[in-house]
Amino acid sequence: MLSAGESLSVALDRESASLPPLFIALAKLGDETGHFPEILGELERYYEMQAALRRQFISRAFAPVIQFVLGVVIVAGLIFVLGLISGNASPLKFFGLGGAAGALAFLAAVVGTITLLVLAWIAFSRWSRQRAVADRLLLRVPALGPCIEALALSRFTLALQLTLDSSLSIMKAVRLSLRATGIAAYAELGDSVARTLKAGRPLHEALADTGRFPYDFLAVVATAEEVGRVPEVMRQQAQHYHEEAGRRMTVLTRVANALIWLMYAGFMIWMIFRIFTASYGPLLGI
């Protein structure tokens, strides 16, 4: 398209379905103002930070996922072995499952449940209103909610620094920055925040009215507005929430590890109790 003589703005508009809105808006702005290299440099820093957070999340989620898979395999193995040892009429069956057929049924139930949940989430997230509802619910989940909040704020603050440092209006800058979070529960706030700003109220009040931002962050924004250094402060806040997201991811993975081990330990205790009562119950009158 560029070789055909079209402008960069037109070429970017045609790729709006595959490129992020923040990238398109700032790239077009850089092309129009002559600051294209500087804006691309800031965008590079922004996407490098997002890639680092993604790698960090994957690396820290790896151990809980492996533990969950091993736990499922061990349970299936116990069902298989106990079915072989005790026969079809044994009280040691796990919810009526025993032997090879029982182990396969258990694995199919676990895999099927996870698959259904994933498919339901994908279908649910295709509609923005339903996705926003789901995001609001996830933000209330202990350990998971604070992690999502830190990720959203790290993206929002860095995007806000980029947009406020340009010639974009503050209404459009906030809308783009909220969409850049990638969280529908924040992206849906764009219109209401823009209306509040258009009414002449400051940014920290517009954000506070949504009830979605923590008090300490709003206090930082209010201070930055008073001294007229919002872009610079947002850059610092982006780094702060990037580090905070890493800390909260650590907490989340520890909680996930603990839950997996509690489920596995509970199953093992239950199976030991079943084996004991089946073996010695008749003798003890249990």
VEXDREN-2710 file (C-alpha; in Angstrom, 1 decimal):
% VEXDREN-2710
k/r/px/py/pz
1/MET/0.0/0.0/0.0
2/LEU/2.8/2.4/0.8
3/SER/4.5/1.6/-2.5
4/ALA/1.3/2.5/-4.2
5/GLY/1.6/6.1/-2.9
6/GLU/-0.9/5.8/0.1
7/SER/0.0/7.5/3.3
8/LEU/1.0/5.6/6.4
9/SER/-2.2/6.6/8.2
10/VAL/-4.4/5.1/5.5
11/ALA/-2.2/1.9/5.5
12/LEU/-2.5/1.6/9.3
13/ASP/-6.3/2.1/9.2
14/ARG/-6.6/-0.9/6.8
15/GLU/-4.8/-3.0/9.3
16/SER/-6.9/-2.0/12.3
17/ALA/-8.3/-5.5/12.7
18/SER/-4.8/-6.9/13.4
19/LEU/-2.9/-4.1/15.1
20/PRO/-3.5/-2.7/18.6
21/PRO/-5.5/0.6/18.8
22/LEU/-2.7/2.3/20.9
23/PHE/-0.1/1.4/18.3
24/ILE/-2.2/2.7/15.4
25/ALA/-3.1/6.0/17.1
26/LEU/0.5/6.8/18.2
27/ALA/2.1/5.7/14.9
28/LYS/-0.3/8.0/13.0
29/LEU/0.4/10.8/15.4
30/GLY/4.2/10.3/14.9
31/ASP/3.7/10.4/11.2
32/GLU/1.7/13.6/11.3
33/THR/4.0/15.4/13.8
34/GLY/7.4/14.3/12.5
35/HIS/8.3/12.5/15.7
36/PHE/7.9/9.0/14.4
37/PRO/11.3/7.6/15.6
38/GLU/10.7/9.0/19.1
39/ILE/7.2/7.5/19.4
40/LEU/8.3/4.2/18.0
41/GLY/11.1/4.1/20.7
42/GLU/8.5/4.6/23.4
43/LEU/6.2/2.0/21.9
44/GLU/9.2/-0.4/21.8
45/ARG/9.7/0.1/25.6
46/TYR/6.0/-0.4/26.2
47/TYR/5.8/-3.7/24.3
48/GLU/9.0/-5.0/25.8
49/MET/7.5/-4.4/29.3
50/GLN/4.4/-6.3/28.3
51/ALA/6.5/-9.2/26.8
52/ALA/8.5/-9.4/30.0
53/LEU/5.3/-9.6/32.1
54/ARG/4.0/-12.3/29.8
55/ARG/7.2/-14.4/30.1
56/GLN/7.2/-13.9/33.9
57/PHE/3.6/-15.1/34.2
58/ILE/4.3/-18.2/32.0
59/SER/7.4/-19.1/33.9
60/ARG/5.7/-18.8/37.3
61/ALA/2.6/-20.6/36.2
62/PHE/4.6/-23.5/34.9
63/ALA/5.2/-25.2/38.3
64/PRO/1.5/-25.2/39.4
65/VAL/0.4/-26.6/36.0
66/ILE/2.9/-29.4/36.2
67/GLN/1.9/-30.2/39.8
68/PHE/-1.8/-30.3/38.8
69/VAL/-1.1/-32.6/35.8
70/LEU/1.0/-34.9/38.1
71/GLY/-1.7/-34.9/40.7
72/VAL/-4.4/-36.0/38.1
73/VAL/-2.1/-38.7/36.8
74/ILE/-1.4/-40.0/40.3
75/VAL/-5.1/-40.1/41.2
76/ALA/-5.8/-42.0/37.9
77/GLY/-3.0/-44.4/38.8
78/LEU/-4.4/-45.1/42.2
79/ILE/-7.9/-45.7/40.8
80/PHE/-6.3/-48.2/38.3
81/VAL/-4.2/-50.0/40.9
82/LEU/-6.9/-50.2/43.6
83/GLY/-9.3/-51.6/41.0
84/LEU/-6.9/-54.3/40.1
85/ILE/-6.1/-55.3/43.7
86/SER/-9.6/-55.3/45.1
87/GLY/-11.8/-56.3/42.3
88/ASN/-15.1/-54.8/40.9
89/ALA/-17.1/-55.2/44.1
90/SER/-14.6/-53.4/46.4
91/PRO/-15.6/-50.5/48.6
92/LEU/-12.2/-48.9/47.7
93/LYS/-13.6/-47.5/44.5
94/PHE/-13.3/-43.8/43.9
95/PHE/-16.9/-42.6/43.4
96/GLY/-17.7/-45.9/41.8
97/LEU/-14.6/-45.9/39.6
98/GLY/-12.1/-48.7/39.5
99/GLY/-9.6/-50.4/37.3
100/ALA/-8.5/-49.3/33.8
101/ALA/-12.0/-48.2/32.8
102/GLY/-12.3/-46.1/36.0
103/ALA/-9.0/-44.5/35.5
104/LEU/-9.8/-43.6/31.9
105/ALA/-13.2/-42.2/33.0
106/PHE/-11.6/-40.1/35.6
107/LEU/-9.1/-38.7/33.1
108/ALA/-11.8/-38.0/30.6
109/ALA/-13.9/-36.2/33.2
110/VAL/-11.0/-33.9/34.2
111/VAL/-9.9/-33.2/30.6
112/GLY/-13.5/-32.7/29.5
113/THR/-14.3/-30.3/32.4
114/ILE/-11.2/-28.2/31.6
115/THR/-12.0/-28.1/27.9
116/LEU/-15.6/-27.1/28.5
117/LEU/-14.4/-24.3/30.9
118/VAL/-11.9/-23.0/28.3
119/LEU/-14.5/-23.1/25.4
120/ALA/-17.1/-21.4/27.6
121/TRP/-14.6/-18.6/28.5
122/ILE/-13.6/-18.1/24.9
123/ALA/-17.3/-17.9/23.8
124/PHE/-18.1/-15.6/26.8
125/SER/-15.2/-13.3/26.0
126/ARG/-16.2/-12.7/22.4
127/TRP/-18.9/-10.2/23.5
128/SER/-17.4/-7.2/25.3
129/ARG/-20.3/-6.7/27.8
130/GLN/-20.1/-10.3/29.0
131/ARG/-16.3/-10.1/29.0
132/ALA/-16.4/-7.0/31.2
133/VAL/-18.7/-8.8/33.6
134/ALA/-16.3/-11.8/33.7
135/ASP/-13.3/-9.4/34.3
136/ARG/-15.1/-7.7/37.2
137/LEU/-15.7/-11.0/38.8
138/LEU/-12.1/-12.1/38.4
139/LEU/-10.9/-8.8/40.0
140/ARG/-12.8/-9.9/43.1
141/VAL/-11.1/-13.2/43.4
142/PRO/-8.4/-13.3/46.2
143/ALA/-4.8/-13.5/44.9
144/LEU/-5.9/-13.4/41.3
145/GLY/-7.8/-10.1/41.4
146/PRO/-4.8/-8.0/42.8
147/CYS/-2.5/-9.6/40.1
148/ILE/-4.9/-8.6/37.3
149/GLU/-5.2/-5.1/38.8
150/ALA/-1.4/-4.6/38.9
151/LEU/-1.1/-5.8/35.3
152/ALA/-3.9/-3.4/34.1
153/LEU/-2.4/-0.5/36.0
154/SER/1.1/-1.1/34.6
155/ARG/-0.3/-1.0/31.0
156/PHE/-2.6/1.9/31.7
157/THR/0.1/4.1/33.3
158/LEU/2.7/3.5/30.5
159/ALA/0.1/4.0/27.8
160/LEU/-1.1/7.2/29.6
161/GLN/2.5/8.5/29.7
162/LEU/2.8/7.9/25.9
163/THR/-0.5/9.5/25.0
164/LEU/-0.3/12.5/27.3
165/ASP/3.2/13.2/26.0
166/SER/1.6/13.7/22.6
167/SER/-0.8/16.2/21.0
168/LEU/-3.8/13.9/21.6
169/SER/-6.6/15.4/23.6
170/ILE/-6.8/14.1/27.2
171/MET/-10.2/12.4/26.5
172/LYS/-8.8/10.4/23.6
173/ALA/-5.6/9.7/25.6
174/VAL/-7.5/8.2/28.5
175/ARG/-9.8/6.2/26.2
176/LEU/-6.8/4.7/24.4
177/SER/-4.9/4.0/27.6
178/LEU/-7.9/2.2/29.2
179/ARG/-8.2/0.1/26.0
180/ALA/-4.5/-0.7/26.2
181/THR/-5.0/-2.5/29.5
182/GLY/-6.4/-5.4/27.6
183/ILE/-9.0/-5.8/30.5
184/ALA/-12.6/-5.2/29.4
185/ALA/-13.5/-4.1/32.9
186/TYR/-11.2/-1.1/32.5
187/ALA/-11.7/-0.5/28.8
188/GLU/-15.5/0.0/29.3
189/LEU/-14.7/3.0/31.5
190/GLY/-13.4/5.1/28.6
191/ASP/-16.7/6.9/27.8
192/SER/-17.6/7.7/31.4
193/VAL/-14.1/9.1/32.2
194/ALA/-14.1/11.1/29.0
195/ARG/-17.5/12.7/29.9
196/THR/-16.2/13.7/33.4
197/LEU/-13.1/15.2/31.9
198/LYS/-15.1/17.1/29.3
199/ALA/-17.1/18.6/32.1
200/GLY/-13.9/20.2/33.3
201/ARG/-13.1/18.0/36.3
202/PRO/-9.5/16.8/36.9
203/LEU/-8.2/13.4/35.9
204/HIS/-7.9/11.9/39.4
205/GLU/-11.6/12.7/40.1
206/ALA/-12.7/11.2/36.8
207/LEU/-10.8/8.0/37.6
208/ALA/-12.1/8.0/41.2
209/ASP/-15.7/8.2/40.1
210/THR/-15.3/4.8/38.4
211/GLY/-14.6/3.1/41.7
212/ARG/-12.1/0.8/39.9
213/PHE/-8.8/2.4/40.9
214/PRO/-7.0/2.1/44.2
215/TYR/-6.7/5.1/46.5
216/ASP/-2.9/5.2/46.6
217/PHE/-2.8/5.4/42.8
218/LEU/-5.5/8.2/42.7
219/ALA/-3.4/10.1/45.3
220/VAL/-0.3/9.9/43.1
221/VAL/-2.4/11.1/40.0
222/ALA/-3.8/14.1/42.1
223/THR/-0.3/15.1/43.2
224/ALA/1.1/14.8/39.6
225/GLU/-1.7/17.0/38.4
226/GLU/-1.0/19.7/41.0
227/VAL/2.7/19.9/40.0
228/GLY/2.0/19.5/36.3
229/ARG/4.1/16.4/35.7
230/VAL/1.5/13.7/34.9
231/PRO/3.5/12.0/32.0
232/GLU/6.7/11.8/34.0
233/VAL/4.9/10.4/37.1
234/MET/3.0/7.9/35.0
235/ARG/6.3/6.6/33.6
236/GLN/7.5/6.0/37.2
237/GLN/4.1/4.4/38.1
238/ALA/4.4/2.1/35.1
239/GLN/7.7/0.8/36.4
240/HIS/6.2/0.5/40.0
241/TYR/3.2/-1.5/38.9
242/HIS/5.4/-3.7/36.6
243/GLU/7.4/-4.7/39.7
244/GLU/4.2/-5.0/41.8
245/ALA/2.7/-7.3/39.1
246/GLY/5.7/-9.5/39.5
247/ARG/5.4/-9.6/43.3
248/ARG/1.6/-10.4/43.1
249/MET/2.3/-13.1/40.5
250/THR/4.6/-14.7/43.1
251/VAL/1.8/-14.7/45.6
252/LEU/-0.7/-16.1/43.1
253/THR/1.6/-19.0/42.2
254/ARG/2.2/-19.8/45.9
255/VAL/-1.6/-19.8/46.5
256/ALA/-2.1/-22.0/43.4
257/ASN/0.6/-24.4/44.6
258/ALA/-1.0/-24.6/48.1
259/LEU/-4.5/-25.3/46.7
260/ILE/-3.2/-28.1/44.5
261/TRP/-1.3/-29.7/47.3
262/LEU/-4.3/-29.3/49.7
263/MET/-6.6/-31.1/47.1
264/TYR/-4.0/-33.8/46.6
265/ALA/-3.5/-34.3/50.3
266/GLY/-7.2/-34.3/51.0
267/PHE/-7.7/-37.1/48.3
268/MET/-4.8/-39.1/49.8
269/ILE/-6.2/-38.8/53.3
270/TRP/-9.6/-39.9/52.1
271/MET/-8.2/-42.9/50.2
272/ILE/-6.2/-43.9/53.3
273/PHE/-9.4/-43.7/55.4
274/ARG/-11.3/-45.8/52.8
275/ILE/-8.6/-48.4/52.8
276/PHE/-8.5/-48.6/56.6
277/THR/-12.2/-48.9/57.0
278/ALA/-12.5/-51.5/54.2
279/SER/-9.7/-53.6/55.7
280/TYR/-10.3/-53.3/59.4
281/GLY/-13.8/-51.9/59.6
282/PRO/-15.5/-55.3/59.9
283/LEU/-13.1/-56.3/62.7
284/LEU/-13.6/-53.0/64.6
285/GLY/-17.3/-52.9/64.0
286/ILE/-17.1/-49.6/61.9
END
